[in-house]
Amino acid sequence: MSFVSTAPERLGYFDIQLDHPSWEDAKVLDFGGNRGTLLRSGRIQENNYWCIDVSRDAIEQGCRDYPDAHWIFYDRYNFHFNPGGIAGFPIPLRERMFDYIVAYSVFTHVSKPEMLEHVASLRDLLLENGRLAFTFIDPHYVLPRSYNSLLRKHDPPTNLGLRLEKIRQNNPLLPVQQRLRQAAGSEWCTLINNGDLYLGPEDGVSHSTETKFLYDSFCTADYMARIFPEATILPPPATYEVEGAEMQHCCILEARVESGR
């Protein structure tokens, strides 16, 4: 069975980061939206909501829960969530334009080249005043120590440290502190499977490996700002309470000027 999310609704996160826009009449594309948790708030009209995801089971579940929304299975290769998919498969939605395109914890599971490809394609789907908002995880961002009990011995308690500790629960021999020292100062890094660490923005991961159950990429806020100098980069919102705190930054982009809209 492909991945079906049990996460809480995420519209509250994007509502804060996009400064409380009017969602009620907006056309929204939830890129990597899984089974449509954005719809749980009831603020987005189902017939104005499109969801694209690489999980066939999630798309089928969303279609059952919200039959008036628009659901598209995206059979693109993804190391973690769709290893049997088609590498480089383009986004299967070119005839629609959107006020808002959001992606929560999507580009945290792809390489930098793939993120750049997706962002370019998604910006072409924005209406003239539309905005694209996607999250990313800064490896060195310091979390509240109360965020997770696994961080009680970390100083400072960072996003990367927490992810490594979660991996160590299934791989007790993982040298967490050694990995943190290796990643110190890195602007982009990737963790795969049992905690193998790759440093640098290019995809050095061997995609031919038979074991494919985790691919987590991390990017600092400063580096994301250099990748997209025209973007607004926002830290995790302090006022957003979901499962105790929020760990993901947000990158907000407008439609590209050269698109002619």
Secondary structure, DSSP 8 states (H G I E B T S, - for coil): ----------HHHHHHHTTS---TT--EEEET-TTTGGGGGS-S-GGGEEEEES-HHHHHHHHHH-TTSEEEE--B-BTTTBTTSBTT---S--S--EEEEEESSSGGGS-HHHHHHHHHHHHTTEEEEEEEEEEE--TT-B--GGG-GGGTT-SS-BHHHHHHHHHHTT-TT--HHHHHHHHTT-SEEEEETTTEEEESSS----TT-S--S-EEEEE-HHHHHHHSTTSEEE---TT--STT----EEEEEE--GGG--
